[in-house]
């Protein structure tokens, strides 16, 4: 598991240190531009003073959305898919702000029933879209077809205002007249937001309770805004309370994204550190065992020792780079490591060690030095555990609909797995090391089947889903 050096996956301290000053610089630039426009352009200043209620409603929301757009664009830490969704949310909310202001102008100005009807239809049809997009931020892998269906039903209901009074209509004296279905957007929005809260709690509550309070706060803001919109229905207001609440929720959502990133990044760093520690254990162990074999051959068969030294040197020349990696490698490469080790052992034990390969699939990857320690155990504690020191090791692979399996079996004396659990660390690098790396890097598992007098069988299971990423 190596953190990818792109976007969300790499947290550089220098980039993180530059983000706050850049945001402050952008904010200062925007404020300076606003000041220059107001005080150096008389017509604009007069308009703002004459429409101060609209200005007070528009400027904070538009400034907040503008700053959020810039920050999201320069932020290298958010996942690309979440960043795209965030941009869509900002664009939709911006359109709602413009729609609210347009409808307000149509409300207080010269009566234009058709224009106001179209503006109202857009506002009521788009509001639930924001809520569905918030749900997408929590669970980007879900299609949410049922939620989009509700959005479609809501839009269809309000489109009836073009030819029917069942939802609403604008009278000739420019008054909004609600029909039996005029509150459809509020009820559908409530359903979607309740589902949003339930989804947020299910996804994040097991990990951290503190983060779950942010969607709860968003929920309270939306509910309060809807209540205000209901109670101030007859008052003319430039921007609906719901729209203001959604703008604030966009900022909260962005903060929430960063909290998720920090948590996920810390977990990934901890996992990578654990893997690196295990690799620093297993790499010297592999080299030590190979050199031990050569040392013993030096005493018993110097000619074989010389050949083994040349073979081991060639192996190191071609594979030292691979030994330093902490990412999964193809099975063929791992098999080559194992064959090199077994070749050294067969030089030492000659015809006493038989190795048989039954490889029926190779199109998958696994952590480096996963197979070799298991084979080493089969040789040292299986084959060499027989009274005559003879035996066979079988390495096999199989493909199943949901997983790949590697089995290493021997016809040694076998043992009681429960009785041997306390002795797993006898060589400082046991099967538990392999099991942990399998789980953390590939979502895999390792199982041991053995019994006294029946040999040992070790099975590695690797989910296909993890190998297809």
Buried (B, 14 or more C-beta within 10 A) or exposed (E): BEBEEEEBBEBEEEBEEEBEEBBEEBBEEBEEEBEEEBEEEEEEEEBBEEBEEBBEBBEBBBBBBBBBBBBBEEBBBBBEEBBBBBBBBBEBBBBBBBBBBBBBBBBEEEBBBEBBBBBBBBBBBBBBBBBBBBBBBBBEEEEBEEBEEBBEEBBEBBBBBEEEEEBBBBEEEBEBEEBEBBBBBBEBBBBBBEBBBEBBBEBBEEEEEEBBEBBEBBBEBBBEBBEBBEEEEEEEBBBBBBBBBBBBBBBBBBEBBEBBBEBBBEEBEEBBEBBEEBBEEBBEBBBEBBBEBBEBBBEEBEEBBEBBBEBBEEBEEEBEEBBEEBEBBEBEBBBBBBBBBBBBBBBBBEEBBBBEEEEEEBEBBBBBBBBBBBBBBBBBBBBBBBEEEBBBBBBBBBBEEEBBBBBBBBBBBBBEEEEBEEEEEEBEBBBEBBBBBBEBBBBBBBEBBBEEEEBBBBBBBBBEEBBEE
